[in-house]
Each structure stands twice: as structure tokens, then as C-alpha cells.
Amino acid sequence: MSNTSKYEGIIPAFYACYDEKGNVSPDAVRELTRWFIKKGVTGLYVGGSSGECIYQSKEERKLVLENVMDEAKGKITIIAHVACNNTADSCELAAHAESLGVDAIAAIPPIYFKLPPHAIAKYWNDISAAAPNTDFVLYNIPQLAGVSLTVPLLKEMLKNPRVIGVKNSSAPTQDIQMWRDEGAIVFNGPDEQLISGLVIGAIGGIGGTYGAMPELYIELFRCVKDCELDKALDIQNDCCRIIYKMCSGHGNMYGIIKEILRINEGIDCGSVRLPLAALVEADLPIAKECADMIKAATQKYCN
């Protein structure tokens, strides 16, 4: 197994960046990458749910990763999510990611058709074989993929020496403990339970709301490592309140987050891609309230 220390900490899921016409914006991708590096995050998870990957073409996903890597290579850890809903396209993205020098690739299981475990294992192993010199992370998100990682499937995958662990977005924190017991490193997925995931053994977190408030999650991670659990719990509770507010709008949560970034950081990532619901006028006060909550919490805990 490779050196896993580079994965410890807070790894925001990178947001899709579009121009005014709805096309991927390389300039915005680069600006957001530089901003994350400046914030001091451990790394970035590129091309996942927050990157709206399911609605982007292979060429767009390559373009995003190329521009992230131009800014980030050698500075922070990069995990590229490469799964498509067929093996050939996934392998193409895996090989492309390795050619750019990413630290790891990741993949959800195939969606829509419910495949047996041996077919999922073959899919993941075929992807890994396309990037034979790169760490591989299994992405367990049963509520969206419709398939749950099991202990027998994980044991089968760990026979592949490139498989280092699991990005775990299932609700039970017990899953983190089970994967750890099998020798995998685990990234906590649900942002609302980061403290619980870290305490039970996650090496760090990969999250979709981290990018809106990275300082808070970085401080939460530090507090858990330093056994300042009362403060960590306070930060977690405030992050949860912000997340609940983010999810209260008419539009998609990522639209709210992009508006927060415009308000607090002056970063324009564009809108979201259809069929995701874009922001409406009534969502703007919600985004502004979230932005103010983030500033207040950051001032309270990080200064």
C-alpha cells in the first residue's frame, strides 16, 4: 500500500465551474483551485457529485482535471473521480487521470442496472488496471448509486494492491469502522457527521460543503486530532445548521453554494447544469444568510 499520510485531512469536493453560456470555464476552474490551495486544504476531489460529473461529457471532465492539475500538481493531493456508466469510458478517464499525475482515482459502482458483486468488482478492477500506477479509492454512496459496498466485496477489492480505501458516504458511521477493520483507509462522506467519522477511524473527510467553509472543517479536523472534542462538536453543530439552511432553497444546494462563494470570496463558478434546479430570486436571501453564518462561525472558531 502507498503512503497514505497525504490523504489525511480535509479534501473538498471540487465544484463544477461554468461560464455564462453554461460551458466549462477553464479560467474559473483555475481560480477556484488556486483559492483552495491558499485556504490550506489537504487536497481536492475532482469530478464527483459536486463536480456534476453525471451531467458532463468525458471531454469536459478531462478539461476540468487538466486545469486543476496545472494549478495543483505537487502542491496538494488530487483524487480524480473517473466513473462513467460504462467500463470503456471510465477506463479512458482513469488512464487520462494517471497521465496527469493524480494521486488517486476513485469510482462509484455502475448505476441503474443492479449488478452482482462479481460484476462490480470486475468494473472497478478494469478501471484500476487502466491506471496501474495510481491509488484507487472505492466510492460507497448507496443512496445515489443504488448499490451498497459489503464486507465481502471490499475484501475482494483489497486483493488489488492499488485499492487503498473507501470514500464512504453511507449514513451509518459503523460502516467506517467495518471498512477500517478490513485494512482500508476511509474518508468520511456525510459532512453532517464528520466529527463522528473521524472519531470512529476515518483518515479525513471528502465533502460537498467543505468548499463553502473550508476553514471551519480544517479547524474541526485539527480539534479532533488534538482531542479538543467540545470545540469540535460546537463547530460540527454550526456546520450542520449552515448545511440545513443551504438545503432549504428552491434551487439545488450547489447553486446556493456557488452564490455563497460569490458573496464571501468573489469567486464566480457560474450556475448549475440542467436538469439540476438553478437558483431563483427567492433563494438569494437564503444564500446571503448562509454566507453571513459562515463568516460569523469562521470568526468565532478560526481567529
Order of alpha helices (4+ residues) and beta strands (2+ residues): beta-alpha-beta-alpha-beta-alpha-beta-alpha-beta-alpha-alpha-beta-alpha-beta-alpha-beta-alpha-alpha-alpha-alpha
